[in-house]
Amino acid sequence: MDTRHPIRRLGALTLTLAATITFAAACSEEPEKTPGNAAAAGAGGPEPKTLDGARAAAQTVFDRFSGGDFAGAWEMYTSAGKQSISKDDYIKLNTACSRKGLAIQLTSARLEGADKAIVIAKQLVAAQSYTMVYETDAWKLEPAKEGLALYKLGAAKAIAAQKKAGTCASA
């Protein structure tokens, strides 16, 4: 019997094509939406409670801040951060004093327990550490103690304090 028969070649080709289609379909199915899954986070579910999740959230808040989306950055603060300054005052303070337009790049990160990550970010040549806290199914930026003290002054006094200290970009 001849194995090079056109019908056998067509059959082998058909089987190969069917296997390829089945494999491709299996590989492209949408992943399950489970907690800790990036698809779930994108769909409004919990963010991944991982170092990668903390890094992604930190970079998002830094991008919002450097892009001038101060309301969006404030939304990513911890509840303690939000309680220390109203969204309106945060926007006023940063509109007056921040260095908008200068990218903030995440340079490293590490987990410190299950609900906390320390991230290092750099703007121009200055690097600073920030704390991300997993709160209400999402990674949130925890303002530093100095920031919390400044925020509690309110926008007008905080702007004046930064101008006096020479840390207000518009001064």
C-alpha positions as CSV (number, residue, x, y, z in Angstrom):
1,M,0.0,0.0,0.0
2,D,1.3,3.5,-0.9
3,T,1.6,5.9,2.0
4,R,1.9,8.9,-0.3
5,H,-1.6,8.5,-1.6
6,P,-3.4,11.9,-2.0
7,I,-6.2,11.0,0.3
8,R,-3.8,10.0,3.1
9,R,-1.9,13.2,2.7
10,L,-5.1,15.2,2.9
11,G,-6.2,13.2,6.0
12,A,-2.8,13.9,7.7
13,L,-3.0,17.6,6.8
14,T,-6.6,17.8,8.1
15,L,-5.6,16.2,11.4
16,T,-2.6,18.5,11.7
17,L,-4.8,21.5,11.0
18,A,-7.4,20.4,13.6
19,A,-4.8,19.8,16.2
20,T,-3.3,23.3,15.5
21,I,-6.7,25.0,15.8
22,T,-7.5,23.1,19.0
23,F,-4.1,24.0,20.5
24,A,-4.4,27.7,19.5
25,A,-8.0,27.9,20.9
26,A,-6.9,26.4,24.2
27,C,-4.0,28.8,24.5
28,S,-6.1,31.9,23.8
29,E,-9.0,31.2,26.1
30,E,-9.6,34.0,28.6
31,P,-8.1,33.1,32.0
32,E,-10.3,32.4,35.0
33,K,-11.3,35.5,36.9
34,T,-10.0,34.5,40.3
35,P,-8.8,36.8,43.1
36,G,-5.2,37.7,42.6
37,N,-5.6,37.3,38.8
38,A,-4.7,40.4,36.7
39,A,-7.8,39.8,34.6
40,A,-9.9,40.1,37.8
41,A,-8.2,43.4,38.7
42,G,-8.9,44.8,35.2
43,A,-12.5,43.7,35.6
44,G,-12.9,45.6,38.9
45,G,-12.0,42.6,41.1
46,P,-9.3,42.5,43.7
47,E,-5.8,43.5,42.6
48,P,-3.1,40.8,42.8
49,K,-1.6,40.7,46.3
50,T,1.8,40.2,44.9
51,L,5.0,42.2,44.4
52,D,4.1,42.7,40.7
53,G,0.7,44.0,41.8
54,A,2.3,46.5,44.2
55,R,4.8,47.6,41.5
56,A,2.0,48.1,38.9
57,A,-0.1,50.1,41.3
58,A,2.9,52.2,42.4
59,Q,3.8,53.0,38.8
60,T,0.2,53.9,38.1
61,V,0.1,56.4,41.0
62,F,3.5,57.9,39.9
63,D,2.3,58.2,36.3
64,R,-0.9,59.9,37.4
65,F,1.1,62.3,39.6
66,S,3.7,63.2,37.1
67,G,1.1,63.5,34.4
68,G,-0.8,66.1,36.5
69,D,-3.8,63.8,37.3
70,F,-3.7,64.7,41.0
71,A,-7.3,63.6,41.6
72,G,-6.4,60.2,40.2
73,A,-3.3,60.0,42.4
74,W,-5.3,61.0,45.5
75,E,-7.7,58.2,44.7
76,M,-4.8,55.7,45.1
77,Y,-3.9,57.0,48.6
78,T,-4.5,54.9,51.7
79,S,-7.6,55.8,53.8
80,A,-5.2,57.6,56.3
81,G,-3.8,59.6,53.4
82,K,-7.2,60.6,52.2
83,Q,-8.2,61.6,55.7
84,S,-5.2,63.9,56.1
85,I,-6.1,66.1,53.1
86,S,-9.2,66.6,51.0
87,K,-9.1,65.8,47.3
88,D,-9.6,69.5,46.5
89,D,-6.8,70.6,48.8
90,Y,-4.5,67.9,47.4
91,I,-5.2,69.1,43.9
92,K,-4.6,72.8,44.8
93,L,-1.3,72.0,46.6
94,N,0.1,69.9,43.8
95,T,-1.1,72.2,41.1
96,A,0.8,75.0,42.8
97,C,4.0,73.2,43.9
98,S,4.6,69.9,42.1
99,R,7.0,69.2,39.3
100,K,4.5,68.1,36.7
101,G,5.7,66.4,33.5
102,L,8.8,64.8,35.0
103,A,8.5,61.1,34.8
104,I,8.8,59.1,38.0
105,Q,10.4,55.7,37.4
106,L,10.1,52.8,39.7
107,T,13.6,51.4,40.2
108,S,13.1,48.5,42.7
109,A,10.6,47.0,45.1
110,R,10.3,44.4,47.8
111,L,7.5,42.9,49.9
112,E,7.6,43.6,53.6
113,G,5.0,41.2,54.9
114,A,1.8,40.2,53.2
115,D,0.2,43.6,53.0
116,K,3.1,46.0,52.5
117,A,5.6,46.8,49.8
118,I,8.5,49.2,49.8
119,V,9.1,50.7,46.3
120,I,12.0,53.0,45.2
121,A,11.2,55.6,42.6
122,K,13.4,58.1,40.9
123,Q,12.6,61.5,39.4
124,L,15.5,63.1,37.6
125,V,18.5,62.2,39.8
126,A,16.7,61.9,43.2
127,A,15.5,58.6,44.5
128,Q,13.0,58.1,47.3
129,S,11.3,55.1,49.0
130,Y,7.5,54.9,49.2
131,T,5.3,52.4,51.0
132,M,2.4,50.7,49.3
133,V,-0.2,49.1,51.5
134,Y,-2.8,46.4,50.5
135,E,-6.0,47.9,51.7
136,T,-9.6,47.0,50.6
137,D,-8.5,44.6,47.8
138,A,-6.0,47.1,46.2
139,W,-2.5,48.5,46.6
140,K,-2.6,52.1,48.0
141,L,0.2,54.6,48.4
142,E,0.8,55.5,52.1
143,P,2.0,59.1,52.4
144,A,5.2,59.6,54.4
145,K,4.9,61.1,57.9
146,E,6.3,64.4,56.5
147,G,3.6,64.4,53.8
148,L,0.9,63.7,56.3
149,A,2.0,66.6,58.5
150,L,2.1,68.9,55.5
151,Y,-1.3,67.8,54.3
152,K,-2.9,68.5,57.7
153,L,-2.1,72.2,57.3
154,G,-4.6,72.5,54.4
155,A,-3.7,73.7,50.9
156,A,-3.0,77.4,51.6
157,K,-0.7,76.8,54.6
158,A,1.0,73.8,52.9
159,I,1.7,75.9,49.8
160,A,3.1,78.7,52.0
161,A,5.2,76.2,54.0
162,Q,6.6,74.7,50.8
163,K,7.4,78.1,49.3
164,K,9.2,79.2,52.5
165,A,11.2,75.9,52.5
166,G,12.0,76.3,48.8
167,T,10.4,73.0,47.9
168,C,7.5,74.5,45.9
169,A,8.3,74.1,42.2
170,S,6.5,77.3,41.2
171,A,8.3,79.4,43.8
